[in-house]
Amino acid sequence: MTPASRSAAKATSTPSPSWAFSESFIADDDTMRLARAASRQLALGSASQGVTSTLTFLAKLMHARAVVEIGTGAGVSGLALIRGMAPDGILTSIDLENEHQVAARQIFAAEGIPTRRVRLIAGSALTVLPKLSDGAYDLVVVDGDPLEFVEYVAQAQRLLRSGGVLVLHHALWKGLIADEANEDDETLIIRESLQAVQEMDDFTATLLPVGDGLLVAVKA
């Protein structure tokens, strides 16, 4: 078997029953199913049930009031975050595509979320992030362009307050990160971003095998 075929086999292997059980442990409700349907209509991937329930859990655990999300999509992850945030919390979500954010606004409206609680910014994350305030955020969730993950990590380090948390989605990237023979651009950059977090003295990190992988790191 060639390295490429080994990578494909790993990426498409059947999940274990225990993994599948944990992923579906917290079921989607009607609004989340609506968000997932909107994602499919836009030909977008979306965070798994395991990932969305983890995002809600983390936001609730932290009593998060200020959250940055890189990659709005159709609002799946944003909906999960807002459900865990403090009642006065504000989600700042960045996406290059205005069409995605229009769909997300519809999902947030269906949930009854006041418009003042969501700040949607259409534009390049690497243009928007430097304009946000240092140390002002409880949680930074990265689900944008994998080729920019290293830069997102550097920005998150600046944006997070002491005790704030970085969440990096797709940290296992379709099962390819663990395959040392795989040197696709996305795989290499995500590996580099994971290593960057490991090497930052002010981050304490763990890697969760949830969905497509979540790196979670708390800032000292």
ABEGO torsion letter per residue (X at the ends): XBAAAAAAAAAABBBBAAAAAAAAABBBBAAAAAAAAAAAAAGBBBBBAAAAAAAAAAAAAAGBABBBBBGAEAGAAAAAAAAABBAABBBBBBBABAAAAAAAAAAAAAAGBBAAABBBBBEBAAAAAAABBBGABABBBBABBAAAAAAAAAAAAAABBBGBBBBBBGAAGGGAAABAABABAAAAAAAAAAAAAAABAABBBBBBBBEAEBBBBBBX
